[in-house]
């Protein structure tokens, strides 16, 4: 842990305040933040000033001007790839290794394993590939000596270890995906569905405890209200217990729609994004299922909020149950096939199996609830 001690000392020299916590390697869980004493709720444990952040504004002009138009994600990755300073060396020494990234991130997996990802994860990985391709085109044109592998590694570091950031008093808010900053030491925190409070203002970030913590326990923050499919694709892990978990039903519902039905749904703003969580299906799913069983005028009344839909719910539930049973059957087949897959690494196949088991359990619980 010597590298982590040196990096923490460097972070403090940059104005970062660290109160009663430290980087720690937890057996079987990897690196995170440990409580070095008991904490009450509401105690400030980390303060990171604006001056310590790496943002689009701190990238040297020789880099940003040479590249031109590019995402903030792509620009920060370019700077990391090109940076040879001592400060960067101290920080890079505590980042996940290239082997870690290659093992955990589905973007790096064998294509045969990528094809076995849940649908929502596939969609996210596809978007990441498209974004990476555009960023790499801009960077490689400006700096042709950079290797793709080096850039890819740093691009995924930025993808997994940045915080949401807005330029203080900015006149125009940039796109959400461009609101990124690297925050030293704060990027040690692992994710939980509920975690410490992360506050941001024009002075920087302040992280405070959300509840009491005992000495020796791991302290978390929350990266957002994310499903396990998104966490897997974006960060390379899933949670065993995730309050925000959900699955998409698009791949089962959208192929059932006629072109005319798709047009009605698109005009009403309800085409796609059909979600099932641990308790209910979303309103969008209720809308699309009714287009199969109602005359179009009655369907529009439901869409416009003029009909509560109670009279049709039993018919809608029969349609939904059929879809969920088909999905459950497919999940069962996937779980049976995964032990026979030899491509990729054992850890990659294991996390795929765990995710499909979660999906199967969610579907099974919903089906049983509906059949009571």
ABEGO torsion letter per residue (X at the ends): XAAAAAAAAAAAAAGBBBBGBBBBBBBGAEBBBBBABBBBBGBBABBBBAAABBBAAABBAAAAAAAEBBBAAAAAAAAAAABABAAAAAAAAABBBAAAAAAABAAABBAAAAAABBAAAAAAAAAAAAAAAAAAAAAAAABAABBAAAAAAAAAAAAAABBBBBBBGBABBBBAAABBBBBBGAAABBBBABBBBBBBBAAEBBBBBABBBBBGBBBBBBAEBBBAAAAAAAAGBBBABBAABBBBAAAAAAAABBAAAAAAAAAAGABEGBBBBAABBBAAAAAAAAAAABBAAAAAAAAAGABAGAAAAAAAAAAAAAAAAAAAAAAAAAAAAAAABABEBAAAAAAAAAAAAAAAAAAAAAAAAAAX
